[in-house]
Structures are given as C-alpha cells and as structure tokens.
C-alpha cells in the first residue's frame, strides 16, 4: 500500500449509484452503478458514443447528473463545482497555455490559489521530475513533442494533489510506439502516487495493459465490469466477446459460445467442421487464419512456426475444431 493510502485508506474511493444522463430524449448514460476501490487504475472502455466520456465528465463536474449520486471518499460530490471535488482531469488535447513555459503551465493552478512563487515553483519542479520533464522547464509547449506535452499536462493535473485523476483518451493522439511507452509511464505514476486513476479509452489493448478493473460500456449501459483477465477470458455477452477481440462466437444447437482464437485449431485432418480459408494475416508472432464455415467466419490464431509447418493457402478447405473445455457460454441481455 502506498504512503498516501496508509494515511487515508479511503482516498480516491469512488461510488456511482444509479447515475444517468439524458440530453433531450437521448439517454447518454443509463443507470450506471459501480464502486471503485481506492488506489486502483480503472479503464472505462467502449465504442464511440457508448457514454464513457460523459460518465467521466459527470465525475469531474463538467457535466450535470440527470439522476443518481456520485460519492468520493464517502461524501456526495454530485452538486459540487469541479474545483471543490478533489478531482483533476487531463483532457485529450492537453490544453497547455501556449504563452507560458512548462514550469508556469504546471504551477498555474497553484498561482490561481494564491500560493507564493517559491512554493509553487518548488512543487512544479517536483512534479516535473516525477514525469521526467524537469530539464524542459523553460521551454514553451510548441517546442515539445506530443509525448512531452502529455507529460507536462500530467504534471499540471497532479500538482493539486487530487484524490482522483481523470484521463480522457490521453494516448489517442500519440503514434503507436510512443503510446506503448506512455502506457508504461502512466502505470508507473499510478503505482508511485497510489491515487485512483480513471482512464477513458476505446482501445482494448490499452485497457488490458493498464487497468486493475475494466468497465466495458455499450449503448449507455455497463455491459461487463471486472479484471482484465475476467473480462477477456469470461465474456458475459456476445458484444463483450466480439468487442474485446480474440474470440470466435459460435452458435451450436441454439446456444451461443465464445472460443478464444488461439484455442481454435485448424488442420487438414478429418475431425471438426469444414471451413474454406478466406484470409491469412501475418501479425509477427502470430498468424490469423480466417475461415468461412458455412457462412460463419471463424479465426484461428497460430504461432508463426505452426503456420509455416502447416502450409495453409487461401481457397483451401480445412477442418476447424476445439476442446469442449475451451467453450465459454454467453448470455443474451
């Protein structure tokens, strides 16, 4: 447990109770109820328009709540202004002031609170060291790369020592290589600080790599919540299995099952069901072989060595099979 949580075990404990948000006749978030443990990394995951960013904005106070209640550390914050909530939000655009250098950007909120110059600059340097940006303290934002700007935005968000840090698609503007590096940085910061992070993303890989808990949303509702391992290995619905990826959805005798693509077997033997190889994708460490099985697309993920030994070709008829123990039953909503 971090020193912060040792001092206050409830710090960053967040509970949303039957929270809904409607815009006119459209329900953006419908009856969202979930409790978040303090000091955890939470990802709100889902497709565009599912309500995840609206949920984040309601927690931050940038969007009003139509019904329901939000409590932080046991106290309702639903009707408080953003500055009164003990939260900080890092926006997708970073929103750095272009005319202020890095140090002054980070120290800005303390300046607004009347903290004296020496104290606020000392705190800003401390945060810049934490995000490995202290050597750039005198640069302007347009003299920084996208990743460096993000680190500055993080430092600025953290300088008020919030109980809860809210991140809205923070990695979406970065190139893939930098995105992976910044994932590691966010994870490191969250562990070192010990405060609750709530991170909105549409990336399944990002959510699984970062979070202690995933809340997967669909059509304004929570579709499934749990650890990354549980959500991936035990999807509750067809939507979860398909959205998380890496699964085939199979209908057998009126029942619907998910089977992981890496546990789907394909060969030229006689067991299983026949399939016509429709596409082959080399993905580096794995190869995805897509097959048309009587109108149902089935994918088998193979190691590159296994694929090279098999010599499958597009247009070839093969047989697909799996262990019954690897089938996971899905429920309809």
C-alpha positions in Angstrom: 0.0 0.0 0.0 1.3 3.5 -0.9 2.0 6.1 1.8 -1.0 8.1 0.6 -3.4 5.2 1.2 -1.7 4.3 4.5 -2.6 7.9 5.7 -6.1 7.7 4.3 -7.4 4.3 3.2 -10.5 5.8 1.6 -8.6 8.3 -0.6 -9.9 8.0 -4.1 -12.8 5.6 -3.3 -15.5 6.4 -5.8 -19.0 5.1 -6.0 -21.6 5.9 -8.7 -25.1 5.0 -7.7 -27.8 4.7 -10.5 -26.2 7.6 -12.4 -28.0 8.6 -15.5 -27.6 11.4 -18.1 -30.0 12.4 -20.8 -29.7 15.0 -23.5 -33.3 15.8 -24.5 -34.8 12.5 -25.3 -31.5 10.7 -25.7 -30.1 8.6 -22.9 -26.3 9.1 -22.9 -25.7 7.1 -19.6 -28.3 4.8 -18.2 -28.3 3.7 -14.6 -24.6 3.5 -14.1 -23.8 1.8 -10.8 -20.3 0.8 -9.9 -17.9 1.1 -6.9 -14.2 1.8 -7.5 -11.6 0.8 -4.9 -9.1 3.4 -3.8 -5.7 3.4 -5.4 -6.7 1.4 -8.5 -6.3 2.0 -12.2 -9.7 1.9 -13.8 -10.5 2.0 -17.5 -13.9 2.9 -18.9 -13.8 1.1 -22.2 -16.2 1.0 -25.1 -17.0 2.1 -28.7 -17.7 5.8 -29.6 -21.0 7.1 -28.3 -21.4 4.5 -25.5 -21.3 7.0 -22.7 -17.8 6.6 -21.3 -16.6 10.2 -21.7 -20.0 11.5 -20.5 -19.5 9.4 -17.3 -16.0 10.8 -16.8 -17.3 14.4 -17.3 -20.1 13.8 -14.7 -17.4 12.6 -12.2 -15.4 15.7 -12.9 -18.3 18.0 -12.6 -18.1 19.2 -16.2 -21.5 17.6 -17.0 -24.5 17.7 -14.7 -26.1 14.5 -13.5 -29.7 13.9 -14.6 -30.4 11.4 -11.8 -28.3 9.3 -9.3 -25.5 10.1 -7.0 -21.7 10.2 -7.1 -19.7 9.9 -3.9 -15.9 10.3 -3.4 -14.5 9.1 -0.1 -17.9 8.6 1.3 -19.2 12.2 0.5 -21.5 13.2 -2.2 -19.9 15.4 -4.9 -22.8 15.3 -7.3 -23.7 19.0 -6.8 -20.2 20.4 -6.2 -18.3 22.6 -8.6 -15.3 20.9 -10.3 -12.8 22.7 -8.2 -14.5 21.5 -5.0 -14.5 17.8 -5.8 -10.9 16.8 -5.1 -10.5 15.5 -8.7 -8.3 16.6 -11.6 -8.9 16.0 -15.3 -6.4 15.6 -18.0 -8.0 16.4 -21.4 -7.3 14.7 -24.7 -6.0 18.0 -26.2 -3.7 18.6 -23.2 -4.9 22.3 -23.2 -1.5 23.8 -22.3 -1.2 27.5 -22.3 0.9 28.3 -25.4 2.4 31.6 -24.0 3.5 30.0 -20.7 6.7 27.9 -20.3 6.5 24.4 -18.9 7.1 25.4 -15.3 4.5 28.1 -15.3 2.0 25.8 -17.0 2.4 23.2 -14.3 2.3 25.8 -11.5 -0.7 27.7 -12.9 -3.4 26.3 -10.7 -1.3 27.0 -7.5 -0.9 30.5 -8.7 -4.6 30.9 -9.0 -4.9 29.7 -5.4 -2.5 32.4 -4.3 0.4 30.1 -3.5 3.6 32.2 -3.4 6.1 32.0 -6.3 8.8 29.9 -4.5 6.4 27.4 -3.1 4.6 26.8 -6.3 7.7 26.6 -8.4 9.2 24.1 -6.0 6.1 21.9 -6.3 6.1 22.3 -10.0 9.8 21.2 -10.3 8.9 18.2 -8.0 6.1 17.1 -10.4 8.2 17.7 -13.5 10.9 15.4 -12.0 8.3 12.8 -11.4 7.3 12.8 -15.1 11.0 13.2 -16.3 10.4 16.7 -17.7 12.3 19.0 -15.3 15.1 19.7 -17.9 12.4 21.2 -20.2 11.0 23.6 -17.5 11.8 26.8 -19.5 10.5 25.6 -22.9 7.2 26.6 -24.5 4.6 23.9 -25.3 5.2 24.3 -29.1 8.9 23.4 -28.5 7.9 20.0 -27.2 6.9 16.7 -28.8 3.4 15.3 -28.3 4.7 12.9 -25.7 6.5 15.6 -23.8 3.4 17.8 -23.9 1.4 14.9 -22.4 3.9 14.6 -19.5 3.5 18.3 -18.8 -0.2 18.0 -18.8 0.0 15.1 -16.4 2.2 17.1 -14.0 -0.2 20.0 -14.2 -3.1 17.7 -13.3 -1.3 16.2 -10.4 0.0 19.4 -8.8 -3.2 20.0 -6.7 -2.8 16.5 -5.2 -6.2 15.2 -6.3 -7.8 12.1 -4.8 -8.8 11.1 -8.2 -7.2 11.7 -11.6 -9.5 11.5 -14.7 -8.0 10.9 -18.1 -10.0 11.3 -21.3 -8.4 9.3 -24.2 -4.9 10.5 -23.1 -3.0 8.4 -25.5 -5.1 8.7 -28.7 -3.1 11.5 -30.3 0.2 9.6 -30.0 1.9 7.3 -32.5 1.8 3.6 -31.7 5.4 3.4 -30.4 5.0 6.4 -28.1 1.6 5.2 -27.0 3.2 2.0 -25.6 5.9 4.0 -23.8 3.4 6.3 -22.3 1.3 3.4 -21.1 4.2 2.3 -19.0 4.7 5.8 -17.7 1.0 6.1 -16.7 1.2 2.7 -14.9 4.4 3.7 -13.1 2.9 7.1 -12.0 -0.3 5.5 -10.7 1.6 2.9 -8.7 4.0 5.5 -7.2 1.3 8.0 -6.4 -1.2 5.5 -5.1 -4.2 7.6 -6.2 -7.1 6.4 -8.2 -6.9 6.8 -12.0 -10.0 6.6 -14.2 -9.0 6.4 -17.8 -11.4 6.6 -20.8 -10.3 4.6 -23.9 -11.7 2.8 -26.9 -8.6 0.6 -27.1 -8.9 -2.9 -25.8 -5.1 -3.4 -25.6 -4.7 -0.2 -23.7 -7.4 -1.1 -21.1 -6.0 -4.6 -20.6 -2.4 -3.4 -20.3 -3.1 -0.6 -17.8 -6.1 -1.4 -15.6 -6.9 -3.2 -12.4 -10.5 -3.0 -13.5 -12.3 -2.6 -16.8 -15.8 -1.2 -17.1 -17.0 -2.0 -20.6 -19.9 0.1 -21.8 -22.3 -0.3 -24.6 -25.4 1.7 -25.6 -25.1 3.9 -22.5 -25.0 1.0 -20.1 -22.4 -1.2 -18.4 -22.1 -4.4 -20.4 -19.5 -6.0 -18.0 -17.1 -5.0 -15.3 -14.2 -6.9 -13.8 -10.5 -7.5 -14.0 -8.9 -7.5 -17.5 -8.4 -11.3 -17.2 -12.0 -11.9 -16.3 -13.5 -9.7 -18.9 -11.3 -11.2 -21.6 -11.5 -14.9 -20.6 -15.1 -14.9 -19.3 -17.1 -12.5 -21.6 -20.7 -12.4 -20.5 -22.3 -11.5 -23.8 -21.7 -11.7 -27.5 -20.9 -8.0 -27.5 -18.2 -8.4 -24.9 -16.6 -11.3 -26.8 -16.6 -9.5 -30.1 -15.5 -6.1 -28.8 -12.6 -7.5 -26.7 -11.4 -9.4 -29.7 -9.5 -12.7 -29.8 -12.7 -14.7 -29.7 -14.9 -16.6 -32.1 -18.7 -16.6 -31.4 -20.2 -20.0 -32.2 -23.9 -20.9 -32.2 -24.4 -24.6 -31.5 -27.9 -26.1 -31.1 -29.4 -22.7 -30.2 -26.7 -21.9 -27.5 -24.1 -19.3 -28.1 -20.5 -19.8 -27.0 -17.2 -17.9 -27.2 -13.9 -19.7 -28.0 -10.6 -17.9 -28.0 -9.0 -17.7 -31.4 -5.7 -19.0 -30.0 -7.5 -22.1 -28.8 -9.3 -22.7 -32.1 -7.5 -25.4 -34.0 -7.2 -25.8 -37.8 -5.7 -28.7 -39.7 -6.1 -30.8 -42.8 -7.4 -33.8 -40.9 -11.0 -35.1 -40.8 -12.2 -34.1 -37.3 -14.2 -30.9 -36.7 -16.2 -28.8 -39.2 -15.1 -27.9 -42.7 -14.0 -24.4 -43.5 -12.7 -22.5 -46.5 -9.6 -20.4 -45.8 -10.7 -16.9 -46.8 -7.8 -14.8 -45.5 -4.4 -15.1 -43.9 -2.8 -12.3 -41.8 0.8 -12.4 -40.6 0.9 -10.4 -37.4 4.5 -11.0 -36.3 4.5 -13.5 -33.5 1.2 -15.0 -34.7 -0.7 -15.7 -37.9 -4.5 -15.3 -38.1 -6.2 -17.8 -40.4 -9.8 -16.8 -41.3 -12.2 -19.4 -42.5 -15.7 -19.5 -43.8 -17.5 -22.3 -42.0 -21.0 -22.5 -43.7 -21.4 -18.7 -43.6 -19.8 -18.2 -40.2 -16.4 -16.6 -40.0 -14.0 -18.4 -37.7 -10.4 -17.3 -37.0 -7.6 -19.5 -35.7 -4.6 -17.7 -34.3 -1.4 -19.7 -34.8 2.2 -19.2 -33.9 4.3 -18.3 -36.9 6.2 -21.6 -36.6 3.0 -23.6 -36.6 1.7 -21.8 -39.6 4.9 -22.3 -41.5 4.7 -26.1 -40.8 1.0 -26.2 -41.9 1.3 -24.5 -45.4 -2.3 -23.4 -45.5 -3.4 -21.3 -48.5 -6.3 -19.1 -49.3 -9.1 -21.0 -51.0 -8.1 -24.3 -49.4 -10.6 -26.5 -47.5 -9.5 -27.3 -43.9 -11.1 -28.6 -40.7 -11.7 -26.5 -37.6 -12.0 -27.9 -34.1 -11.6 -27.1 -30.4 -11.7 -28.7 -27.0 -15.2 -28.5 -25.4 -13.5 -27.3 -22.2 -12.4 -24.1 -24.0 -16.0 -23.1 -24.9 -17.4 -20.3 -22.8 -21.2 -19.9 -22.7 -22.6 -16.4 -23.4 -25.8 -14.9 -22.2 -28.2 -12.6 -24.0 -29.0 -9.2 -22.5 
